[in-house]
Amino acid sequence: MNKLIQKTIYTVILAMIGIACDDGLEKFPVDKPSSSTFLKTERELEMAVVGAYANLWSGYSYDMTIETILDVTSDIGWERAEAPWQELGNGKVDPNNTISREIWTNSYTGIQRCNTVLANASRIENITDQAKMDRNLAEARFLRAYWYHHLVSLYGDVPLVTTPLALSESNLPRTPKPQVYDFILSELDAAAAVLPEKYTASADIGRATKGAALALKSRVALYAGKFDVAIAAAEAVMNSGVYDLDDDYEGLFIKSKQIGSHEIIFSISYLVGLRTHRIPQGVNSRNGRGFSSKIPTQALIDSYLCIDGLPIDESPLYDPEKPFENRDPRLHYTCVVPGSVFDGFQFETHRDSVECWNYNVNPPVRVPNQDALNPFASFSGYCWRKYADMENPDYLTRSETGIVVLRFAEVLLNYAEAKIESNELDQSVYDALNAVRTRVGMPPVDLGKTQEELRSIVRIERKSELAFEGTRLYDIRRWRIAEEVMTGELLGRIPRGLLAAAPEIDENGTPNYDNVPNRSEMRVIELRIFDPAKNYVWPIPQIELEVNDLISQNPGY
C-alpha cells in the first residue's frame, strides 16, 4: 500500500470517527443534546454528524458489527463462545438477553444523535456553505433510517422517535411497523435528493452517497413488501453508472482490494491506530491462531449449487467422496472447507487427522493439527473465509478490512426479487440474476422460468451471495420460512467421515438429511426450537418495559 493511499485512508477514518482535539467538540459534545449552545456553527454540525457515524463501529463479540455477527442467529451460522448469541438463535431468548439490549440501545443512541443534529441545525448562524450543510443533514437522515431498518426487522413495532427527548419525555408507545417503514422510506428519499453520487475529496470518501440511500431504500422496500418502490430504487442505482460488479468476489472482503471497488456502495472503514476489529481472531482456524467461535453450518455448505447450476441432490457432478469439488465458487470464497489451505495451513477437521501441513515454511512441514485436536476447534468442521484474510500478521487482532454494509450485487438481487414477486418476469430479471451468477462463473438462468422457479433461484442466490453479511435472518423471517429452517438439530460435519449421500435440497436451498444413510453420525451442535407465534421477532428488552410505562412486550415473551 503506497503512502498516498495510507494518508488518504488515515484522513477518511480520522474524519469519520471524530477523533480530534477540537475545542468546539469538547465544549459542545454530541451526547448532551440539552445544551442551549449546541450547534451554533457549521463546524459543530460537521462534527455532530461525525458523531452520528461513530455508532456504526459499535461492535459485539470480537468487535463484529451487526452486519457480520447477525448471521449466527440464523440457520447458516452459530456462535460457540457467548450464550446470549446462542439464545437469539435457538429460540430460548427472553427479554433479559444482554445482546438484544445492546443492539436496541446502540440503535436508539444512533437515532438520538441524528435527531439532535436535525433538530438543532436551525440554530446555525452565518451559513457560508448551504450545500454542505444540506448534505450533512441528509447524512443524518440516512443514518437514522439505517438504524430504524434494523430495529423494525428485529423487533417489529418500535417507538418512532424523531426529535431529541428529555428523560421526562421518554415514555412512548410502539409505532406500527408499516408506519416506521413509511418513515424510513421518506427519510431515504429526502437523503437521496441531496446526497452526491460520489465524493471527490479524500476526507469525504466513506460518507453516505445518493447510491447508498437508494440501495438501502431498495432493501427496506423489499422487506416491507413494497415491490414497486424496491424496483424503482434499485433501478436508480443500476442506471446511475456509478456502480458495477467487481470481477473479484473474494476481493470484496480483503482490505487492499476494497480500495477503489465499484461494487461496494457503503462500508464501515478501519485503520490501525484509530479503530480496528478482531474478526479474523474470532473466525480463523485453530492452526491459524484463531478461536473458530463463529462458524458456518453444514446446512449452508450443502446449499451451494454445483457448477452446472443444479443442487447437489440433482447434479451428476456431485461426488459424496469429494463433496467440495465442482461447487459454486462462492462456497470456497465464503467458507473454509476440509482439504483447502487457510492461513498457510492445510485445513482438515477429520478427527483422525492429527497432523497437517504447514505451508508457511519452505519446505512445508507436518505439524500437530489443532483443527482436529483442539476441543474448541470448529464445531461444524468449517470456518468463515470472508473477513478472515490476514494480509498483515497484525490483522488477527487489529484488522483494517472494511465491513461491507451495502453492495451492488445485493441491489441486483433486490431488484430481481421485487420483480419476481410482482410477477413481472421480463428480461431484466434474468439480466440481474445472471450478472450475479456469471461474475463467479456460474451458468446463467435459462429463459422461460415460472414465478415459483424464479423465486427459488433468487432465494438460493441471496443465501449463496450474501452469507456472513447480516441479511439471512431478515430473509428467512420475511419469507416466513424461519419455522422450517430454525427448528431441530443444528448440524456439523461427520467428525470422522463424510456424508454417504447428498441430502434432499428444497426450493429454498435448505437441506434435509433424513435420507442420508449415515445421518446419525453427523455432529449435533445444538438443538433449536422456533415458536412461530413469537420467534419471528425478538422480545423488547426488559429494561425498556421497566422504564417506559407505555411500551408493550411482543406476544409470547
C-alpha positions in Angstrom: 0.0 0.0 0.0 1.6 3.3 -1.1 2.0 6.3 1.2 -0.6 8.3 -0.7 -3.3 5.7 -0.1 -2.2 5.3 3.5 -2.6 9.1 4.0 -6.0 9.1 2.3 -7.3 6.3 4.4 -6.0 7.9 7.6 -7.8 11.2 6.7 -11.0 9.4 6.0 -11.1 7.4 9.2 -10.0 10.3 11.3 -12.9 12.4 9.9 -15.4 9.6 10.2 -14.9 8.6 13.8 -14.3 12.1 15.1 -11.0 11.7 16.9 -9.9 15.3 17.3 -8.9 17.8 19.8 -11.2 20.4 18.5 -12.2 22.8 21.4 -15.7 23.1 19.9 -16.3 19.4 20.1 -15.1 19.3 23.7 -17.3 22.2 24.7 -20.4 21.0 22.8 -20.4 17.2 22.9 -22.9 15.3 20.9 -24.1 13.3 23.9 -25.5 16.4 25.6 -28.4 17.5 23.3 -30.0 19.6 26.0 -27.2 22.2 25.8 -28.7 25.5 24.6 -25.4 26.4 22.9 -25.1 23.3 20.8 -24.9 23.6 17.0 -24.1 27.2 16.5 -21.6 26.8 13.7 -21.1 24.8 10.5 -18.0 23.2 12.1 -20.1 21.9 15.0 -22.6 20.5 12.6 -19.9 18.6 10.8 -18.5 17.1 14.0 -22.0 16.2 15.2 -22.6 14.2 12.0 -19.3 12.5 12.5 -20.5 11.6 16.0 -23.6 10.0 14.4 -21.4 7.9 12.1 -19.4 6.6 15.1 -22.2 4.3 16.2 -21.6 2.2 13.1 -18.4 0.9 14.7 -20.3 -0.4 17.8 -19.0 -3.9 18.0 -20.1 -7.0 19.7 -18.0 -10.2 20.0 -14.5 -9.6 18.5 -15.7 -6.1 17.6 -18.0 -7.6 15.0 -20.7 -5.2 13.7 -24.2 -6.3 13.3 -23.5 -6.9 9.5 -21.2 -9.7 10.3 -22.3 -11.3 13.5 -26.1 -11.4 13.0 -25.9 -14.5 10.8 -25.0 -16.6 13.9 -28.7 -16.2 14.9 -29.9 -17.8 11.6 -29.7 -21.2 10.1 -26.4 -20.6 8.3 -24.3 -19.8 11.3 -23.5 -20.4 15.0 -21.7 -18.7 17.9 -19.8 -21.0 20.3 -18.4 -18.6 22.8 -21.3 -16.4 24.0 -24.6 -17.8 25.3 -26.7 -14.6 24.7 -26.0 -15.0 20.9 -26.9 -18.7 21.1 -30.2 -17.9 22.8 -31.1 -15.5 20.0 -30.7 -18.3 17.5 -32.0 -21.3 19.4 -35.4 -20.0 20.5 -34.6 -19.6 24.2 -34.2 -15.8 24.1 -36.0 -13.8 26.8 -36.4 -10.1 27.5 -33.2 -10.1 29.6 -30.9 -11.1 26.8 -27.9 -8.8 27.0 -27.1 -8.8 23.3 -30.6 -7.8 22.3 -30.4 -5.0 24.8 -27.1 -3.8 23.4 -28.4 -3.7 19.9 -31.6 -1.9 20.9 -29.6 0.7 22.9 -27.0 1.2 20.3 -29.6 1.7 17.6 -31.5 4.3 19.6 -28.3 6.0 20.6 -27.5 6.4 16.9 -31.1 7.7 16.3 -30.8 10.2 19.1 -27.6 11.6 17.8 -29.2 12.1 14.4 -32.3 13.6 15.9 -30.1 16.1 17.8 -28.4 17.1 14.6 -31.6 17.6 12.7 -33.5 19.4 15.5 -30.7 21.9 16.2 -29.4 22.7 12.7 -31.7 25.7 12.6 -29.5 27.4 15.3 -26.6 27.7 13.0 -25.8 31.3 12.1 -23.9 32.9 9.3 -24.0 29.9 6.9 -21.3 30.0 4.3 -21.8 26.7 2.5 -25.5 25.8 2.3 -24.9 22.9 0.1 -22.5 21.3 2.6 -25.0 21.9 5.4 -27.8 20.3 3.5 -25.6 17.3 2.7 -24.7 16.9 6.4 -28.4 16.9 7.3 -29.1 14.3 4.6 -26.4 12.1 6.0 -28.1 12.2 9.4 -31.4 11.2 7.8 -29.6 8.3 6.1 -28.1 7.1 9.3 -31.4 7.4 11.2 -33.1 5.4 8.5 -30.4 2.8 8.7 -30.9 2.2 12.5 -34.6 2.1 12.2 -34.4 -0.6 9.5 -32.5 -2.8 11.9 -35.0 -2.1 14.7 -38.2 -3.0 12.8 -36.5 -6.0 11.3 -35.6 -7.4 14.7 -38.4 -6.2 17.0 -41.3 -5.4 14.8 -43.3 -2.4 16.1 -40.9 0.1 17.8 -41.2 3.6 19.2 -40.7 6.1 16.4 -38.6 8.9 17.8 -37.9 11.8 15.5 -36.8 14.6 17.9 -34.4 14.7 20.9 -36.1 13.6 24.0 -35.6 14.6 27.6 -35.9 11.9 30.3 -39.4 13.2 31.2 -40.5 12.7 27.5 -39.0 9.2 27.1 -42.2 7.2 27.7 -43.5 6.4 24.2 -45.7 3.6 22.8 -44.6 1.4 19.9 -45.4 2.6 16.4 -46.8 0.0 14.0 -44.1 -1.4 11.7 -45.8 -0.2 8.5 -45.6 3.3 9.7 -42.0 3.0 10.6 -41.3 1.6 7.2 -43.0 4.6 5.6 -40.9 6.9 7.7 -37.7 5.1 6.7 -38.5 5.3 3.0 -39.4 9.0 3.2 -36.1 9.7 5.0 -34.2 7.9 2.3 -36.0 9.8 -0.4 -35.0 13.1 1.4 -31.5 11.9 1.8 -31.1 10.7 -1.8 -32.4 14.0 -3.2 -29.4 15.9 -1.6 -26.5 13.4 -1.3 -23.9 13.4 -4.0 -23.5 10.4 -6.3 -19.8 10.2 -5.2 -17.2 12.2 -3.4 -14.0 13.7 -4.8 -12.4 15.0 -1.7 -10.4 12.2 0.1 -11.6 13.3 3.5 -15.2 12.7 2.4 -14.8 9.2 1.0 -16.7 6.7 3.2 -19.7 9.0 3.8 -23.2 8.1 2.6 -24.0 8.8 -1.0 -27.1 9.1 -3.1 -26.4 5.5 -4.1 -26.2 4.3 -0.5 -29.6 5.9 0.3 -31.2 4.3 -2.8 -29.6 0.9 -2.2 -30.9 0.9 1.4 -34.3 2.0 0.1 -34.3 -0.9 -2.3 -33.7 -3.3 0.7 -36.2 -1.7 3.0 -38.9 -1.5 0.4 -38.3 -5.2 -0.4 -38.5 -6.1 3.3 -41.7 -4.1 3.6 -43.3 -5.8 0.6 -43.4 -2.5 -1.4 -42.1 -4.2 -4.5 -42.8 -1.3 -6.9 -40.8 1.0 -4.6 -37.9 -1.5 -4.3 -37.8 -1.9 -8.1 -37.6 1.9 -8.7 -34.9 2.4 -6.1 -32.8 -0.5 -7.4 -33.2 0.8 -11.0 -32.0 4.2 -9.9 -28.8 2.6 -8.6 -28.4 0.3 -11.6 -28.8 3.2 -14.0 -26.6 5.7 -12.2 -23.4 4.4 -13.9 -21.5 4.7 -10.6 -21.6 1.0 -9.6 -20.9 -2.3 -11.1 -19.9 -5.8 -10.0 -16.3 -6.3 -9.3 -14.6 -9.2 -11.1 -13.0 -10.5 -7.9 -15.7 -11.7 -5.5 -13.2 -12.8 -2.9 -11.5 -9.4 -3.0 -14.6 -7.6 -1.7 -13.6 -8.8 1.8 -9.9 -8.2 1.6 -8.6 -4.7 2.6 -6.2 -4.0 -0.2 -8.8 -5.0 -2.9 -11.6 -3.0 -1.3 -9.9 0.3 -2.2 -11.4 1.6 -5.5 -14.1 -1.1 -5.6 -17.0 -0.2 -7.9 -19.3 -2.7 -6.1 -19.1 -1.5 -2.5 -21.7 1.2 -2.1 -21.4 1.8 1.6 -19.0 0.2 4.1 -17.5 0.7 7.6 -13.8 1.5 7.4 -10.9 0.8 9.8 -7.3 1.8 10.2 -4.7 0.6 12.7 -4.0 3.2 15.3 -7.5 4.6 15.2 -10.0 1.8 15.1 -9.7 -1.9 14.1 -11.6 -5.2 14.6 -10.8 -8.7 15.7 -13.0 -10.7 13.3 -10.1 -12.8 12.0 -9.4 -14.0 15.5 -13.0 -14.9 16.0 -13.4 -16.9 12.8 -9.9 -18.1 12.0 -8.9 -21.8 12.3 -7.1 -23.1 15.4 -3.9 -23.6 13.4 -4.2 -20.0 12.3 -4.3 -18.8 15.9 -8.0 -18.1 15.8 -10.8 -19.4 18.0 -13.3 -20.7 15.4 -16.1 -19.4 17.6 -18.3 -18.0 14.8 -18.8 -20.8 12.2 -20.9 -21.7 9.2 -23.2 -24.7 9.5 -23.4 -27.9 7.4 -26.8 -26.6 6.1 -25.0 -23.6 4.5 -22.3 -25.8 3.0 -24.7 -28.2 1.4 -27.0 -25.4 0.0 -24.4 -24.2 -2.5 -25.1 -25.4 -6.0 -22.8 -27.4 -8.3 -21.1 -25.6 -11.1 -23.8 -26.8 -13.6 -26.3 -24.8 -11.6 -28.1 -27.8 -10.1 -28.4 -28.6 -6.4 -26.2 -31.4 -5.0 -29.1 -33.9 -4.9 -29.7 -33.4 -8.6 -26.3 -32.7 -10.2 -24.3 -35.6 -11.7 -21.2 -33.6 -10.8 -21.7 -34.1 -7.1 -19.5 -36.8 -5.6 -20.1 -37.6 -1.9 -16.5 -38.7 -1.6 -15.3 -35.4 -2.9 -18.2 -33.1 -1.8 -16.4 -29.8 -2.2 -15.4 -30.2 -5.8 -17.4 -28.8 -8.7 -19.3 -26.4 -6.5 -20.3 -22.8 -6.8 -17.1 -20.9 -6.3 -18.8 -18.7 -3.7 -18.6 -21.7 -1.3 -14.8 -21.5 -1.3 -14.8 -17.7 -1.2 -17.1 -17.6 1.7 -16.2 -20.7 3.8 -13.2 -22.8 4.6 -13.8 -26.4 3.8 -11.7 -29.5 4.6 -8.9 -30.0 2.0 -8.4 -26.3 1.4 -5.5 -24.1 2.5 -6.3 -21.5 5.1 -3.8 -19.1 6.6 -0.9 -21.2 5.2 -2.1 -24.4 6.8 -3.8 -27.5 5.4 -7.3 -27.2 6.7 -8.7 -30.6 7.8 -11.2 -31.2 10.5 -11.4 -35.0 10.3 -10.8 -36.0 13.9 -8.2 -38.7 13.0 -6.2 -36.1 11.0 -3.8 -35.4 13.9 -1.2 -33.8 11.8 -1.4 -31.4 8.9 0.9 -29.5 6.5 2.2 -26.1 7.4 2.9 -24.2 4.2 4.2 -21.1 5.9 7.7 -22.5 5.8 9.8 -23.8 2.9 9.8 -26.7 2.6 6.4 -27.4 4.2 6.5 -29.4 7.4 3.9 -31.6 9.2 2.7 -30.1 12.5 0.1 -31.1 15.1 -3.4 -30.3 13.6 -5.1 -28.1 16.1 -8.3 -28.1 13.9 -8.7 -31.8 14.8 -7.0 -31.9 18.2 -8.3 -28.8 20.0 -11.6 -29.4 21.8 -12.7 -25.9 20.8 -11.9 -26.2 17.1 -14.8 -25.5 14.7 -17.8 -27.4 16.0 -19.2 -27.7 12.5 -16.0 -28.6 10.7 -15.9 -25.4 8.7 -14.8 -21.8 9.1 -15.7 -18.5 7.6 -13.3 -17.1 5.0 -14.9 -13.7 4.5 -13.1 -11.1 6.5 -10.5 -13.6 7.7 -7.8 -12.8 5.2 -4.7 -11.5 7.0 -2.6 -9.5 4.6 -0.8 -8.2 7.6 0.0 -10.6 10.5 -1.4 -8.0 12.9 -4.8 -8.4 11.3 -5.6 -11.3 13.6 -6.5 -8.8 16.3 -6.2 -5.5 14.6 -7.8 -5.9 11.2 -8.3 -3.0 8.8 -10.7 -4.8 6.5 -13.8 -2.7 5.9 -17.2 -4.2 6.8 -19.5 -4.1 3.7 -22.9 -2.7 4.5 -24.4 -2.3 1.0 -23.1 -3.5 -2.3 -24.2 -3.6 -5.9 -24.8 -7.4 -6.0 -27.5 -7.1 -3.3 -29.2 -4.3 -5.3 -29.4 -6.5 -8.3 -30.9 -9.3 -6.2 -33.3 -6.9 -4.5 -34.4 -5.8 -8.0 -34.8 -9.3 -9.3 -36.8 -10.5 -6.2 -39.1 -7.5 -6.3 -39.8 -8.0 -10.0 -40.5 -11.7 -9.4 -42.8 -11.1 -6.5 -44.6 -8.5 -8.7 -44.9 -11.3 -11.4 -43.1 -9.0 -13.9 -40.9 -11.8 -15.3 -39.2 -9.9 -18.1 -35.6 -10.0 -19.5 -34.4 -7.6 -16.8 -35.0 -10.2 -14.1 -32.7 -12.7 -15.9 -30.1 -10.0 -16.6 -29.9 -9.1 -12.9 -29.7 -12.7 -11.8 -27.2 -13.7 -14.4 -24.9 -10.8 -13.7 -24.5 -12.0 -10.2 -24.1 -15.7 -11.2 -21.8 -15.3 -14.1 -19.5 -13.0 -12.2 -18.3 -16.1 -10.3 -18.5 -18.5 -13.2 -21.9 -20.0 -12.5 -24.1 -20.7 -15.6 -26.9 -18.2 -16.5 -30.5 -18.9 -15.8 -32.4 -20.1 -18.8 -35.4 -18.2 -20.0 -39.0 -19.3 -19.6 -39.0 -20.0 -15.8 -42.2 -19.7 -13.8 -42.6 -17.3 -10.9 -42.1 -20.2 -8.4 -38.9 -21.3 -10.2 -37.5 -17.8 -10.2 -38.5 -17.3 -6.6 -36.5 -20.4 -5.7 -33.5 -19.2 -7.8 -33.3 -15.8 -6.2 -33.6 -17.1 -2.7 -30.8 -19.5 -3.2 -28.8 -16.7 -4.8 -29.2 -14.5 -1.8 -28.1 -17.3 0.5 -25.0 -18.0 -1.6 -24.1 -14.4 -2.4 -24.7 -12.7 0.9 -23.8 -15.3 3.5 -22.0 -13.8 6.6 -23.2 -10.3 5.6 -26.1 -10.0 8.0 -29.1 -10.4 5.8 -30.0 -14.0 6.3 -32.1 -13.6 9.5 -34.1 -10.9 7.9 -34.7 -13.0 4.7 -35.9 -16.2 6.5 -38.2 -14.1 8.6 -39.8 -12.1 5.7 -40.2 -15.3 3.6 -41.8 -16.9 6.6 -39.6 -20.0 6.4 -37.8 -19.5 9.8 -40.0 -22.0 11.4 -38.8 -24.6 8.9 -35.1 -23.8 8.9 -34.6 -22.9 12.6 -36.2 -25.9 14.2 -34.5 -29.1 15.2 -30.8 -30.1 15.3 -28.2 -27.7 14.1 -25.7 -30.0 12.4 -22.0 -30.1 11.6 -19.9 -32.5 9.6 -19.5 -36.2 10.4 -16.4 -35.9 12.7 -14.7 -39.0 11.2 -16.1 -39.2 7.7 -18.3 -37.6 5.0 -22.0 -37.9 4.2 -22.7 -41.1 2.3 -25.2 -39.3 0.0 -26.4 -35.9 -0.8 -29.3 -34.6 1.4 -32.5 -33.5 -0.2 -32.5 -29.8 -1.1 -35.8 -28.0 -1.1 -36.8 -25.0 -3.2 -35.3 -22.5 -0.7 -31.9 -24.3 -0.8 -32.5 -25.9 2.6 -31.0 -29.4 3.1 -32.9 -32.3 4.7 -30.7 -35.1 5.9 -33.4 -37.7 6.7 -32.5 -39.7 3.6 -28.7 -39.8 4.3 -27.7 -43.3 5.4 -25.1 -42.1 8.0 -27.0 -39.1 9.1 -26.8 -40.3 12.7 -23.1 -39.8 12.6 -23.4 -36.0 12.0 -22.3 -33.8 14.8 -25.3 -32.2 16.7 -24.1 -28.8 17.6 -27.3 -27.5 19.2 -31.0 -28.3 19.5 -33.1 -25.4 18.3 -36.7 -24.6 18.8 -38.7 -22.0 16.9 -42.2 -20.9 18.0 -43.8 -19.1 15.0 -46.2 -17.4 17.5 -43.4 -15.4 18.9 -39.9 -16.0 17.4 -40.4 -14.0 14.2 -39.4 -11.1 16.4 -37.1 -10.7 19.4 -38.5 -9.6 22.7 -38.4 -5.9 23.7 -35.6 -5.6 26.3 -37.0 -5.9 29.9 -35.3 -2.7 31.0 -37.4 -0.8 28.4 -40.6 -2.2 29.9 -39.4 -1.1 33.4 -38.7 2.5 32.4 -41.4 3.1 29.8 -44.9 2.6 31.0 -46.4 3.0 27.5 -44.4 0.3 25.7 -45.7 -3.3 25.4 -44.0 -6.6 25.0 -44.1 -8.8 21.9 -46.5 -11.7 22.2 -45.2 -14.8 23.9 -42.4 -13.2 25.8 
